[in-house]
C-alpha cells in the first residue's frame, strides 16, 4: 500500500516536471536574449569604426564577441549583428543620397 502511494506521488511529480519543461525552456531562451541585448551598445561601438586599419581590429573583436557567446546567446547575437548590418546599410544609403543633393 505504501509502495503504491509512493509510486503515485513519484508519477504525479514526474508529470508536473514534464508539464513545466516548456515554460522553463522559454524562460531560459528569454534570459539568453536579454543577455545578448545587453551587448547592443558594445556592438554599436565596435561597428562605428572610422579608419581602414580598424577593420583588422573589428574582425578580432567580432570573433571574440561570437566566441564568447554561450550556445543559447549565439542566435541572438547573430540577429543583433544582422540588425546592425541593416542599420549601417541604411545609413550608408542615406549618406550617399544626401551627398548627391
N, C-alpha and C positions, 0 to 999 in steps of 0.2 A: 504494500500500500504506500509506504514512504517512497519507494523507488518510483512508482507511477507518478506520485505528486512531484517528485524531484524532476523527472523527465518532462512533465508538463510545464514546469517552470522554465527549464532549460529551453524547451521548444518555443515557449512564448517569448523568452528573451532573444532567442535567435531570430525569430520572425520580426521582432521590433528592430533588431540590429539591421536586418536586411531592408526594412522599410525606411530607415534613416540614411542609408548609404547615398541615395541620390542627393539628399539635402547636404550631406557632408561634402560630397564631391563638388557641388555647386558653390558651397561656401569656400572651399579651397580654391576653386577657379577664380572666384571674386577676389580672394586675398592676393593671388598671383597677379591679377590685373591691376589691383591697387598698387602693388609693389612696383610693377613696371611703369605705371603712370607717374610715380614719384620721380622717375628719371627724365621726365619731359624737359625740364629746364636745363638739365645737364646735357641732354642730347641736342637741344636747341643751341647751346653754347658751342658744342662740338661742330655743328654743321654751319656755323656762322663764320667760316674762315674767309680771310681776305687775300692771302698771298698764295702763290703757286706752291711754295715749299711746304705749306701747311697741309697739303694733300697727303704727304707721306705720314705726317703725324696723325692726321684724321684717320687714315687706314689703320694705324696701330690702335688708336683709341676705340674705333668701332669694333675691331677684333676683340679687344678687352671687354667692351660692352656686351658683346654676344657670348664670349667665352665665360664671362662672369655670371651669366644668366642661369637660373635653375631651369629644369625641364618645363616646369609649369609657367614660368615667366617668358620663355623664349618666344612663343607665338605672339604674345602681347608686345614684346619689344620689337619684333619684326613688323608688326602692324603699326607701331609708333613710328618706326623708321620710314615705312611706306607713306604715312601721313605727312611726314616732313618732306619727303621727296616730292609729293604733290604740291605742298606749300611752296617749296623752292622753285618748282617749275612755274607755278602761277606768278610768283614774284619776279622771276626772270622774264616771263612773257609781259608782265606789266611794265617792267623797266624798258624792254625793247619798244613797246608801244609808246611809252612816254618820251623816249629818246627820239623817236621819229616824228613827234608832233612839235 
